[in-house]
Amino acid sequence: MSIFSRIIDREIPADIVFESERLIAFRDLAPQAPVHLLVVPKTEEYANVSELAAGDPALLAEIVSTARELAAEHADGDFRLVFNTGANAGQTVFHVHAHVLAGGLAEGSLGGE
């Protein structure tokens, strides 16, 4: 079980900013920008965005749409959407998730997770 599943199950506390039937979004504990949110599907079925795109493109579209709405709500609407895929790309939690970064970025910030 991933740390994200434990957050979804409320075993680990998080600053949740959005929740739907299929997604949850919360603030990153180590933010790389003034606004740094994680948008996470409630299913553990997909380890990364490539698997998600092949297996459930509608859920991927829902993540992107939710990211846009969250950026509008928590920042000025401008945002970066980052998916790390694989350990060599900085992925440390193998439960697909998107980083929503907004409000100005630290130089060199890639939203590692």
C-alpha positions in Angstrom: 0.0 0.0 0.0 1.4 3.4 -1.0 1.6 6.4 1.2 -1.1 8.0 -1.0 -3.4 5.1 -0.3 -2.9 5.6 3.4 -3.8 9.3 2.9 -6.9 8.3 1.0 -7.8 5.9 3.7 -7.2 8.6 6.3 -4.5 6.6 8.0 -2.0 9.5 7.5 -3.1 13.1 7.8 -2.9 15.5 4.9 -4.0 19.0 4.0 -6.7 17.9 1.6 -7.9 20.6 -0.8 -10.2 18.6 -3.1 -11.8 15.2 -3.2 -14.2 13.5 -5.6 -15.2 9.9 -6.2 -12.0 9.1 -8.2 -9.5 11.7 -7.1 -8.0 13.4 -4.0 -5.7 16.4 -4.0 -3.6 17.7 -1.1 -0.7 20.0 -0.3 2.8 18.6 -0.8 4.8 18.3 2.4 7.9 19.6 0.7 6.6 22.3 -1.6 8.7 23.3 -4.6 6.5 26.4 -5.3 4.2 28.6 -3.3 1.4 26.4 -4.4 2.3 22.7 -4.7 -0.5 20.3 -4.8 -0.6 16.6 -5.6 -3.6 15.2 -7.5 -3.9 11.5 -6.9 -6.3 8.9 -8.3 -7.9 6.8 -5.6 -6.9 3.6 -7.4 -3.4 2.1 -7.0 -3.8 0.3 -10.3 -1.4 2.6 -12.2 2.2 3.2 -11.1 2.9 6.1 -13.5 1.3 8.4 -16.0 2.2 6.2 -19.0 0.3 3.3 -17.5 -2.6 5.6 -16.7 -2.7 7.0 -20.2 -2.9 3.5 -21.7 -5.3 2.1 -19.1 -7.7 4.9 -18.3 -7.3 8.0 -20.5 -10.5 9.5 -19.0 -9.0 9.4 -15.5 -5.9 11.2 -16.9 -8.2 13.9 -18.4 -9.9 14.2 -15.1 -6.6 14.8 -13.3 -5.7 17.5 -15.8 -9.1 19.2 -15.5 -8.8 19.1 -11.7 -5.3 20.5 -11.8 -6.7 23.5 -13.9 -9.5 24.1 -11.4 -7.2 23.9 -8.4 -4.7 26.3 -10.0 -7.6 28.7 -10.6 -8.7 28.4 -7.0 -5.3 28.5 -5.3 -3.3 30.7 -7.6 -3.8 32.9 -10.6 -4.7 30.0 -13.0 -1.2 29.6 -14.4 0.4 26.3 -13.4 2.9 23.6 -14.3 1.7 20.0 -14.3 4.5 17.5 -13.6 4.3 13.7 -13.7 7.5 11.9 -12.7 7.8 8.5 -14.3 10.4 6.1 -13.0 13.0 6.3 -10.3 15.6 7.9 -12.6 13.1 10.7 -13.2 12.6 11.4 -9.5 9.5 9.3 -8.9 9.6 7.9 -5.3 5.9 7.0 -4.8 4.8 4.4 -7.5 1.2 5.4 -7.4 0.5 7.8 -10.3 0.1 11.4 -9.2 0.4 14.9 -10.7 2.2 17.8 -9.2 0.4 21.1 -9.6 2.9 23.9 -9.2 1.9 27.6 -9.2 2.5 31.0 -7.8 6.2 31.3 -8.9 8.7 28.5 -8.9 12.1 28.1 -7.2 14.9 28.1 -9.9 15.5 24.6 -11.1 12.4 23.2 -9.5 11.0 20.2 -11.2 8.6 19.1 -8.5 10.4 15.9 -7.5 8.4 13.2 -5.8 
